[in-house]
Amino acid sequence: MDGGDRDVFERSLRHAVETHSGGPLDAALLELGWTDALAAHTHEAVSILFELEGSLHASSSALDHVLACSLGLDVPPTAGYVLPPLGRRSPPGAVDGAHLAVRGLGTAGLLARETTVVVARAVNTEVAFLVPAADLVLRPVRGMDPELGLVEVSGTVAKDALRPEVVAPSWPAAVALAQLALGHQLVGAARTMLELARRHALERVQFGQPISGFQAVRHRLAETLVAIESAEAVLGAAWEDGSPTTAAVAKALAGRGARTAARHCQQVLAGIGFTTEHEFHHYARRALVLDELFGSSRSLTRELGTELLATRRLPDFAPL
């Protein structure tokens, strides 16, 4: 995708994300051919859309298409996908004798699907099952960020009645691509939080001057910017490197950067930032939930640290 095509593509996606969310955004993305772009220009399609969704507080079922793009299974294009539970990146299914136990999450689009793909851990491999949605319990998640539209998925299904497909080489790649997508969404949300705090600091007058002149305020905004730029740099390196380890590091830094933005920008906004009349809380809530999807910044850091101690070897990261 050359520069001119990229600009047109980004403007089209921005208009769609600015004017739609949820199901209408899913329809708009299909009309724009985003799924075709995802297959042909994965980096641009993922990075542009998900950063726009983060910065404009929109939601869609695009994460389903990201998993479908990586897994490459022979399933109906209308099938939904079950995501791992919060804080985890392991498959959401488990094969227990003659049954498949499912515990995970889904995007809002899963409520309208007739079938769903469940990847499960088997002996030394992963297996994907095409499960009728009617055989699973789907419960909309309210909690921290109901506007995101996540769905809790659970159930136990007889394995013999399902059609499995071995996807051992694909699950780590699918997790890595999902982590990069969520990393861009976190960066987008963090940038908007920073902009909200910056504007407030310029407009809020205390002791006869804008609070943007106070050193403590400037330090918090500067630390937030450094966290965001660091996360974006590692995301760029992860696209070039292409390894699951670098994708996990990028997701961890993006989650940590978004949490830093939420904490520092909340301090700058002070009392108004705690109110529902200010839009800041939408982004802070979204960042906390996105950080938990496909591994939180804390769990990924702990897992990566454990792996480093076990292997006694640093990964070969791309230069930043």
KAMOGI-V611941 format. One record per residue. N is the residue number from 1. RES is the residue in one small letter. PSI is psi as a letter, one per 30 degrees, with the letter a starting at -180 (* if undefined). OMEGA is omega in radians with two decimals (none if undefined). D_CENTER is the distance of its C-alpha to the mean C-alpha in Angstrom with 2 decimals. Layout:
# KAMOGI-V611941
{{N & RES & PSI & OMEGA & D_CENTER} {N & RES & PSI & OMEGA & D_CENTER}}
This chain:
# KAMOGI-V611941
{{1 & m & j & -3.12 & 23.47} {2 & d & l & -3.04 & 25.93} {3 & g & e & -3.14 & 25.68} {4 & g & e & 3.12 & 27.24} {5 & d & e & -3.14 & 25.15} {6 & r & e & 3.14 & 21.95} {7 & d & e & 3.12 & 23.21} {8 & v & e & 3.14 & 24.10} {9 & f & e & -3.12 & 20.81} {10 & e & e & 3.12 & 18.91} {11 & r & e & 3.13 & 21.45} {12 & s & e & 3.12 & 21.17} {13 & l & e & 3.13 & 17.41} {14 & r & e & 3.12 & 17.88} {15 & h & e & -3.13 & 20.64} {16 & a & e & -3.10 & 18.74} {17 & v & e & 3.11 & 15.82} {18 & e & e & -3.02 & 18.54} {19 & t & f & -3.10 & 20.60} {20 & h & l & 3.00 & 18.42} {21 & s & l & 3.14 & 15.59} {22 & g & b & -3.13 & 14.97} {23 & g & e & 3.09 & 17.53} {24 & p & e & 3.09 & 19.36} {25 & l & e & 3.07 & 16.40} {26 & d & e & 3.14 & 15.97} {27 & a & e & 3.13 & 19.69} {28 & a & e & 3.14 & 19.66} {29 & l & e & 3.09 & 17.19} {30 & l & e & 3.14 & 19.51} {31 & e & e & 3.13 & 22.47} {32 & l & f & -3.10 & 21.26} {33 & g & g & -3.12 & 20.78} {34 & w & e & -3.14 & 17.12} {35 & t & e & 3.06 & 16.99} {36 & d & e & 3.10 & 20.08} {37 & a & e & 3.12 & 18.66} {38 & l & e & 3.14 & 15.67} {39 & a & e & -3.05 & 18.43} {40 & a & e & -3.08 & 20.66} {41 & h & i & -3.00 & 18.60} {42 & t & e & -3.09 & 15.21} {43 & h & e & -3.10 & 14.54} {44 & e & e & -3.10 & 15.56} {45 & a & e & -3.11 & 14.00} {46 & v & e & -3.03 & 10.40} {47 & s & e & -3.10 & 10.89} {48 & i & e & -3.06 & 12.92} {49 & l & e & -3.02 & 11.22} {50 & f & e & 3.06 & 7.70} {51 & e & e & 3.07 & 9.69} {52 & l & e & 3.11 & 12.06} {53 & e & e & 3.12 & 9.91} {54 & g & e & -3.07 & 9.01} {55 & s & f & -3.10 & 12.69} {56 & l & g & 3.10 & 14.26} {57 & h & h & 3.09 & 12.56} {58 & a & l & 3.10 & 12.16} {59 & s & l & 3.12 & 10.45} {60 & s & a & 3.06 & 11.00} {61 & s & g & -3.08 & 10.96} {62 & a & f & 3.14 & 9.82} {63 & l & e & 3.04 & 7.46} {64 & d & e & -3.13 & 10.99} {65 & h & e & 3.08 & 12.51} {66 & v & e & 3.11 & 10.35} {67 & l & e & 3.13 & 11.60} {68 & a & e & -3.14 & 14.95} {69 & c & e & -3.10 & 15.30} {70 & s & e & -3.07 & 15.06} {71 & l & e & 3.08 & 17.04} {72 & g & h & -3.11 & 19.70} {73 & l & l & 3.09 & 21.39} {74 & d & i & -3.12 & 24.42} {75 & v & l & 3.12 & 23.20} {76 & p & k & -3.13 & 23.55} {77 & p & f & 3.14 & 21.07} {78 & t & f & -3.11 & 20.76} {79 & a & k & 3.04 & 19.53} {80 & g & l & -3.11 & 16.36} {81 & y & k & 3.09 & 14.28} {82 & v & k & 3.13 & 13.96} {83 & l & l & 3.07 & 10.92} {84 & p & l & 3.06 & 12.00} {85 & p & l & 3.14 & 13.00} {86 & l & k & 3.09 & 11.39} {87 & g & f & -3.08 & 11.91} {88 & r & l & 3.05 & 12.64} {89 & r & g & 3.09 & 11.84} {90 & s & l & -3.12 & 15.24} {91 & p & k & -3.11 & 16.13} {92 & p & f & -3.13 & 16.29} {93 & g & l & 3.09 & 19.91} {94 & a & k & 3.12 & 23.10} {95 & v & j & -3.12 & 26.44} {96 & d & j & -3.11 & 29.22} {97 & g & c & -3.10 & 32.53} {98 & a & g & -3.06 & 32.90} {99 & h & l & 3.04 & 29.81} {100 & l & j & 3.09 & 26.06} {101 & a & k & -3.07 & 24.34} {102 & v & k & 3.04 & 20.88} {103 & r & j & -3.11 & 18.63} {104 & g & a & -3.11 & 14.95} {105 & l & l & 3.04 & 12.68} {106 & g & l & 3.02 & 12.25} {107 & t & l & -3.10 & 11.04} {108 & a & f & -3.13 & 13.97} {109 & g & f & -3.11 & 15.42} {110 & l & f & -3.13 & 16.38} {111 & l & f & -3.12 & 19.21} {112 & a & g & -3.10 & 20.88} {113 & r & k & 3.06 & 20.77} {114 & e & e & 3.12 & 23.92} {115 & t & l & 3.13 & 22.50} {116 & t & k & 3.13 & 19.38} {117 & v & k & 3.11 & 18.59} {118 & v & j & 3.05 & 18.49} {119 & v & k & -3.07 & 18.30} {120 & a & k & 3.06 & 20.68} {121 & r & k & 3.04 & 22.15} {122 & a & a & -3.11 & 25.77} {123 & v & j & 3.08 & 28.44} {124 & n & g & 3.14 & 27.22} {125 & t & l & 2.98 & 24.75} {126 & e & k & -3.14 & 22.06} {127 & v & k & 3.12 & 23.16} {128 & a & k & 3.11 & 21.44} {129 & f & k & 3.02 & 23.16} {130 & l & j & -2.99 & 23.32} {131 & v & k & 3.03 & 23.79} {132 & p & k & -3.12 & 25.22} {133 & a & f & -3.13 & 23.04} {134 & a & f & 3.14 & 26.32} {135 & d & f & -3.11 & 26.65} {136 & l & l & 3.07 & 23.56} {137 & v & j & -3.14 & 23.17} {138 & l & k & -3.11 & 20.39} {139 & r & j & 3.10 & 20.07} {140 & p & k & -3.14 & 18.03} {141 & v & k & 3.11 & 16.32} {142 & r & d & 2.96 & 17.79} {143 & g & b & -3.00 & 17.51} {144 & m & e & -3.04 & 15.56} {145 & d & i & -3.12 & 13.67} {146 & p & f & -3.12 & 15.47} {147 & e & f & 3.11 & 14.57} {148 & l & f & 3.04 & 11.01} {149 & g & g & 3.13 & 13.15} {150 & l & l & -3.12 & 11.88} {151 & v & k & 3.04 & 14.78} {152 & e & k & -3.08 & 16.27} {153 & v & k & 3.11 & 17.84} {154 & s & l & 3.10 & 20.94} {155 & g & l & 3.08 & 24.21} {156 & t & k & -3.04 & 26.71} {157 & v & k & 3.08 & 27.98} {158 & a & k & -3.05 & 30.99} {159 & k & e & -3.07 & 29.93} {160 & d & f & -3.10 & 33.02} {161 & a & g & -3.05 & 32.12} {162 & l & l & 3.13 & 28.88} {163 & r & j & -3.11 & 28.45} {164 & p & l & 3.01 & 26.63} {165 & e & k & -3.13 & 25.37} {166 & v & k & -3.09 & 25.02} {167 & v & h & -3.08 & 21.78} {168 & a & e & -3.10 & 22.31} {169 & p & f & -2.95 & 21.58} {170 & s & f & -3.05 & 18.39} {171 & w & e & 3.09 & 16.15} {172 & p & e & 3.11 & 15.52} {173 & a & e & 3.12 & 14.81} {174 & a & e & 3.10 & 12.36} {175 & v & e & -3.12 & 10.48} {176 & a & e & -3.13 & 10.80} {177 & l & e & 3.09 & 9.59} {178 & a & e & 3.12 & 6.36} {179 & q & e & 3.09 & 6.09} {180 & l & e & 3.12 & 7.37} {181 & a & e & 3.14 & 5.29} {182 & l & e & 3.07 & 2.32} {183 & g & e & 3.10 & 5.93} {184 & h & e & 3.12 & 7.39} {185 & q & e & 3.09 & 5.84} {186 & l & e & 3.11 & 7.02} {187 & v & e & 3.11 & 10.09} {188 & g & e & 3.12 & 10.79} {189 & a & e & -3.13 & 10.93} {190 & a & e & 3.12 & 12.98} {191 & r & e & 3.11 & 15.28} {192 & t & e & 3.08 & 16.10} {193 & m & e & 3.11 & 16.93} {194 & l & e & -3.14 & 19.11} {195 & e & e & 3.10 & 20.80} {196 & l & e & 3.14 & 21.61} {197 & a & e & 3.13 & 23.13} {198 & r & e & 3.14 & 24.97} {199 & r & e & 3.12 & 26.57} {200 & h & e & -3.13 & 27.60} {201 & a & e & 3.12 & 29.16} {202 & l & f & -3.05 & 31.21} {203 & e & f & -3.06 & 32.43} {204 & r & k & -3.13 & 33.07} {205 & v & k & 3.12 & 36.61} {206 & q & k & -3.11 & 37.82} {207 & f & h & 3.03 & 41.24} {208 & g & g & 3.12 & 42.12} {209 & q & l & 3.08 & 39.30} {210 & p & k & -3.12 & 35.60} {211 & i & f & 3.07 & 33.47} {212 & s & f & 3.11 & 31.83} {213 & g & f & -3.13 & 35.02} {214 & f & k & -3.06 & 34.51} {215 & q & e & -3.11 & 33.61} {216 & a & e & 3.12 & 31.36} {217 & v & e & -3.13 & 29.23} {218 & r & e & 3.13 & 29.14} {219 & h & e & -3.13 & 28.12} {220 & r & e & 3.12 & 25.10} {221 & l & e & 3.13 & 23.94} {222 & a & e & 3.12 & 24.72} {223 & e & e & 3.09 & 22.85} {224 & t & e & 3.13 & 19.72} {225 & l & e & 3.12 & 20.16} {226 & v & e & 3.14 & 20.75} {227 & a & e & -3.14 & 17.57} {228 & i & e & -3.12 & 15.51} {229 & e & e & 3.10 & 17.68} {230 & s & e & 3.13 & 17.53} {231 & a & e & -3.13 & 13.77} {232 & e & e & 3.11 & 14.04} {233 & a & e & -3.14 & 17.03} {234 & v & e & 3.05 & 15.50} {235 & l & e & 3.09 & 12.67} {236 & g & e & 3.11 & 15.73} {237 & a & e & -3.14 & 17.58} {238 & a & e & 3.07 & 15.00} {239 & w & e & -3.13 & 15.27} {240 & e & e & -3.08 & 19.02} {241 & d & e & 3.08 & 19.29} {242 & g & g & -3.11 & 17.30} {243 & s & k & 3.09 & 17.50} {244 & p & e & 3.14 & 15.12} {245 & t & e & 3.14 & 16.46} {246 & t & e & 3.09 & 15.60} {247 & a & e & 3.11 & 11.97} {248 & a & e & 3.10 & 11.92} {249 & v & e & 3.14 & 13.85} {250 & a & e & 3.12 & 11.64} {251 & k & e & 3.13 & 8.53} {252 & a & e & 3.14 & 11.29} {253 & l & e & 3.09 & 12.81} {254 & a & e & 3.10 & 9.95} {255 & g & e & 3.11 & 9.56} {256 & r & e & 3.11 & 13.34} {257 & g & e & 3.13 & 13.77} {258 & a & e & 3.09 & 11.97} {259 & r & e & 3.07 & 14.11} {260 & t & e & 3.11 & 17.04} {261 & a & e & -3.14 & 16.63} {262 & a & e & -3.10 & 16.59} {263 & r & e & -3.09 & 19.61} {264 & h & e & -3.12 & 21.64} {265 & c & e & 3.03 & 21.12} {266 & q & e & 3.12 & 22.05} {267 & q & e & -3.14 & 25.18} {268 & v & e & -3.14 & 26.06} {269 & l & f & 3.11 & 25.67} {270 & a & b & -3.00 & 27.71} {271 & g & e & -3.10 & 28.90} {272 & i & f & -3.13 & 27.52} {273 & g & f & 3.13 & 23.93} {274 & f & f & -3.05 & 24.53} {275 & t & l & 3.11 & 25.64} {276 & t & f & 3.13 & 23.94} {277 & e & f & 3.09 & 25.86} {278 & h & k & -3.04 & 23.80} {279 & e & f & -3.09 & 20.34} {280 & f & e & -3.03 & 18.95} {281 & h & f & 3.12 & 18.14} {282 & h & e & -3.09 & 15.64} {283 & y & e & 3.11 & 13.42} {284 & a & e & 3.10 & 14.29} {285 & r & e & -3.12 & 13.45} {286 & r & e & -3.13 & 10.02} {287 & a & e & -3.12 & 9.32} {288 & l & e & -3.14 & 10.90} {289 & v & e & -3.14 & 8.94} {290 & l & e & 3.13 & 5.35} {291 & d & e & -3.09 & 7.42} {292 & e & f & -3.09 & 8.71} {293 & l & k & -3.13 & 6.26} {294 & f & h & 3.08 & 7.63} {295 & g & k & 3.13 & 9.89} {296 & s & l & 3.13 & 10.49} {297 & s & e & -3.14 & 12.10} {298 & r & e & -3.09 & 15.39} {299 & s & e & 3.13 & 15.24} {300 & l & e & 3.10 & 14.03} {301 & t & e & 3.14 & 16.77} {302 & r & e & -3.14 & 19.22} {303 & e & e & 3.13 & 18.63} {304 & l & e & 3.10 & 18.91} {305 & g & e & 3.10 & 21.98} {306 & t & e & 3.12 & 23.53} {307 & e & e & 3.11 & 23.17} {308 & l & e & 3.14 & 24.81} {309 & l & e & -3.12 & 27.62} {310 & a & e & -3.07 & 28.21} {311 & t & f & -3.09 & 28.39} {312 & r & h & -3.08 & 29.99} {313 & r & k & 3.09 & 28.41} {314 & l & k & 3.08 & 25.94} {315 & p & l & 3.14 & 23.53} {316 & d & j & -3.13 & 24.50} {317 & f & l & 3.02 & 21.98} {318 & a & k & -3.14 & 22.30} {319 & p & k & -3.14 & 24.23} {320 & l & * & none & 22.38}}
